[in-house]
Amino acid sequence: MGVLLTFHQSYQPVGNSLLLSAVVAGLPLYVLFVMLAVLRLPAWICAITAMLTAFVLGWLVWGMPFGVSVGTATEGMAFGLWPISWIVLNAVFFHNLTVASGDFDVIKRSLTRLTQDRRLQTLLIAFSFGALLEGIAGFGAPVAITASILASLGFEPVTAAVLALLANTAPVAFGSIGIPVVTLGGLVAPILHKDTTATTLALSAMVGRQLPLFSIIIPAYLIVVLAGWKRMREILPAVLVCGISFAVVQFLVSNFVGPELTDIIAALVSMGCLALLLRFWKPAQVYRFATEPAPSSTPRRVAGASGRPGRPMEADLPGMAAERGRGGDEVADPPHRMWWAYGMYVVLVVVILIGQMGNLPWWSGHPPNDPKTALHTPWNITADFKCGSPAFALCKLPWIGPDPAKDRQAFKFPDWNFLWPGTYEVVKGQPVSLISREKPIVSKSTAYPLAFDWNFLAAAGSLVLYAGVVAFLLMRARRLRVNFVTVYGRTLRQLALPIVTIAFILAIAQLMNYSGMTSSLALAFAKTGFVFPFVAAFLGWLGVFLTGSDTSSNTLFGALQAQTAQQLGNVSPILTAGTNSSGGVMGKMISPQNLSVGAAGVNKVGAEGEIFARVIRYSLILTTLVGVVAMIEAYALPFIIPSP
């Protein structure tokens, strides 16, 4: 009976032509593009429409049974909610908590007080602080906040938006506690028939062997855009310290720890190194704008400096100071207040490291997850939180529920891994997938199970929530007036529509992957042959341009990149999937959503076209460089590519 109900993927259903099938398979993406970029409709409406397009195509053209189509779409939505939206929700909540406590304003003021030189402020705020915000919150927050700060300091508004957009590139692949790479790992692992964690760590290492080069280039590029080559060379020590410190830590953390903490640690180190340099070195001339008055040299205290959050200064409001042509006011905060403010981010790093300790090289075992050499439970917190996960040898039995080897589908805690309803049937007591991949995507007809992993305690979003609870308790111990429930409720309202968008974008990806549409596109792209690693960068770039999100781009094209590499045979799927993420970040600055965020952040709604005209060439140059790096890694330095 199982054989009769199994859906066998077809890759040339339109006129038995691969080209026609690939053109039709792209329809959900065309719908997304036209509605987002041309009609400028809200992202959630675009996502729902594109998802319905993918559903109808998968059902009526690619022949996936209606019930299986419904199961696939709902699994995509669930995947969008857990773990992806769960990470986004708690990351933005943590940021909002620091805003409500006043800690965020303390950090903002400390950065602007370090120097009056506009070039150095650009490095500190747009690049380093923006990377910290990207690592914690992501999804537009870094552009909105850093552009607003620069504008409030007296930067010309459109220039402030351009600098914020350009700086928000190198850290994007590891944004929101590593969610773009985590999502990519979850989608690519089934294609490679590898463990999700191992695939995610390999992709993290791959992206970490591409982007550090750009992390060195971007700070210099920022200053050239702001002030020209000559002015950039005048502060070369600061440019190099800022970029190299970030790049080195980005490489080390992404390769030896994982994607979750890459941005946060790299940004904190970059800010620290730049602040340390400024204690011993100053530029020969302080660069100020020709139209602005001399900087005020008298710090003043405001409400909130004593430890309690006060009303924001007028200069802190988006675009206000820039509209008046003023520089930023200096505000003195007590040293202990600054230590506490930065300490909240240290709490976040420490809590996530404890939760991820089982993935760290000195505790994960050789090979990873080896029961003999890995740190044992209960000391291995990661293993404790993953008890009952299939193929996790360190803790095979769940705390609650039956042995997964005997009953996969029954509820388990703390990790419940099961085949999604509607996509399997039970044969001899075991769930069997109703979806099968066929030649030439695989060498022989192979089951393509659609599994969902509900890791209640170990998910990155859960770890961020624990950090938020610890930070909140410390805030209350400092007698700050912060209401946990109010801030969380505000965050839920803030992210309601983005969460809907994420859920439907993931539904599009799963429908395209499991119906065979992605494979049709992959077989067509394989015809590009030798140059596909270069093309891979522009596919990622296109995905972020369409969706505004590296996570969404990885969702749309990650599986396609891996399958195309498999068809080519001489290129690593890890390289092409990783290049999708690395190339994608360079499209962030031209995506309609990010342009709108940047314009709104500096009180210049309607200036999106002007901003786009100024950043498009930077975007194309940087994406081309990513493609060149991918080609070199694919054919000249293949040993640099990790494997799961």
Disulfide bonds with the S-S distance in Angstrom:
Cys387-Cys395 1.86
